[in-house]
Amino acid sequence: MSSRTRPAAQTASFKGNKQSLPSKPCVACGRPMSWRKRWARSWDEVKFCSDACRRSRSGAHTGAAG
């Protein structure tokens, strides 16, 4: 029994071939992002490929923390 969790659509078709995983573009830079196990629960909410893209996109409205 495996403790890994994947979306139901991925469980049947994923057999180690990363090309079969879903992907979508990063909102900030447009690079394609492939599905990751870490994003299994929040794949619909994932918008940025990295922290750098997240900071560059949302850095304009952050205030000084002190």
C-alpha positions as CSV (number, residue, x, y, z in Angstrom):
1,M,0.0,0.0,0.0
2,S,1.4,3.4,-1.0
3,S,1.1,6.6,1.0
4,R,1.6,8.7,-2.1
5,T,-1.4,10.9,-3.0
6,R,-2.0,12.0,-6.6
7,P,-5.1,13.4,-8.4
8,A,-7.4,10.6,-9.4
9,A,-6.7,11.3,-13.1
10,Q,-3.0,11.0,-12.5
11,T,-3.0,7.7,-10.5
12,A,-4.1,5.5,-13.4
13,S,-1.9,7.1,-16.1
14,F,1.3,8.0,-14.3
15,K,3.9,5.2,-14.6
16,G,7.1,7.2,-14.2
17,N,6.7,9.2,-17.4
18,K,6.8,12.9,-16.4
19,Q,5.6,14.0,-19.9
20,S,2.2,12.6,-19.1
21,L,1.8,15.0,-16.1
22,P,-0.4,18.1,-16.5
23,S,1.4,21.5,-16.9
24,K,0.4,25.1,-17.0
25,P,2.2,28.4,-17.5
26,C,3.5,30.6,-14.7
27,V,1.5,33.8,-14.3
28,A,4.6,36.0,-13.9
29,C,7.1,34.6,-16.4
30,G,5.1,32.3,-18.7
31,R,7.4,29.2,-18.2
32,P,5.6,25.9,-18.2
33,M,5.2,24.3,-14.8
34,S,4.7,20.5,-14.4
35,W,2.6,19.0,-11.7
36,R,4.4,18.1,-8.5
37,K,3.4,15.8,-5.7
38,R,3.7,18.8,-3.3
39,W,1.1,20.6,-5.3
40,A,-1.4,17.6,-5.3
41,R,-3.9,19.3,-3.1
42,S,-3.6,22.8,-4.4
43,W,-2.8,22.4,-8.1
44,D,-5.7,24.7,-9.1
45,E,-4.3,27.5,-6.9
46,V,-0.7,27.2,-8.0
47,K,0.1,30.3,-10.1
48,F,3.9,30.9,-9.9
49,C,6.8,28.6,-10.7
50,S,9.1,30.0,-8.0
51,D,9.4,32.3,-5.0
52,A,11.2,34.8,-7.3
53,C,8.2,35.0,-9.6
54,R,5.8,35.3,-6.7
55,R,7.9,38.2,-5.3
56,S,8.2,40.0,-8.6
57,R,4.5,39.7,-9.3
58,S,3.2,40.8,-5.9
59,G,6.2,42.9,-4.7
60,A,4.6,46.2,-5.7
61,H,1.9,46.3,-3.0
62,T,3.9,44.9,0.0
63,G,4.5,47.3,2.9
64,A,7.6,47.6,5.0
65,A,7.5,45.1,7.8
66,G,10.0,46.9,9.9
